[in-house]
Amino acid sequence: MKKIIETFRSIGDFELRNITQDKPSCFNGFVTVKKYRVTIEEIEEPKEVIAGRLQKLWDECANWHHHVPLKNAAKKIGYELKNDAGAKRP
């Protein structure tokens, strides 16, 4: 059975180490003898889509610790966040 997921989580070395198993095993009742291939690729999206997500996070931001990281992410794509952070908190 083929399983495909889309996620906003960046898949780095830590995540890959957690799914890497180089030999078959039997542990706690789980027998792992079939091999799987995992392919990770970034989904290319228009800058406007990413900017919209950043703006929404900014508008709803209730934690000042997130201000600089959000500003940096926006700067990275050449977008300037509008309004004050948290201006539209739910």
Contacts in CASP RR format, 6 or more apart in sequence:
PFRMAT RR
TARGET T0000
AUTHOR 0000-0000-0000
METHOD contacts of the structure
MODEL  1
MKKIIETFRSIGDFELRNITQDKPSCFNGFVTVKKYRVTIEEIEEPKEVI
AGRLQKLWDECANWHHHVPLKNAAKKIGYELKNDAGAKRP
6 43 0 8 1.000
9 15 0 8 1.000
11 40 0 8 1.000
19 38 0 8 1.000
21 32 0 8 1.000
24 31 0 8 1.000
24 32 0 8 1.000
24 33 0 8 1.000
25 31 0 8 1.000
25 32 0 8 1.000
26 32 0 8 1.000
47 77 0 8 1.000
47 78 0 8 1.000
47 79 0 8 1.000
50 77 0 8 1.000
50 79 0 8 1.000
51 74 0 8 1.000
51 77 0 8 1.000
51 79 0 8 1.000
54 70 0 8 1.000
54 73 0 8 1.000
54 74 0 8 1.000
54 77 0 8 1.000
54 79 0 8 1.000
54 81 0 8 1.000
55 79 0 8 1.000
55 81 0 8 1.000
55 82 0 8 1.000
57 66 0 8 1.000
57 70 0 8 1.000
58 70 0 8 1.000
58 74 0 8 1.000
58 81 0 8 1.000
58 82 0 8 1.000
58 83 0 8 1.000
58 85 0 8 1.000
58 86 0 8 1.000
59 83 0 8 1.000
59 85 0 8 1.000
59 86 0 8 1.000
59 87 0 8 1.000
59 88 0 8 1.000
59 89 0 8 1.000
60 86 0 8 1.000
60 88 0 8 1.000
60 89 0 8 1.000
60 90 0 8 1.000
61 67 0 8 1.000
61 70 0 8 1.000
61 85 0 8 1.000
61 86 0 8 1.000
61 89 0 8 1.000
62 86 0 8 1.000
62 89 0 8 1.000
64 85 0 8 1.000
66 85 0 8 1.000
67 85 0 8 1.000
70 81 0 8 1.000
70 85 0 8 1.000
71 81 0 8 1.000
74 80 0 8 1.000
74 81 0 8 1.000
END
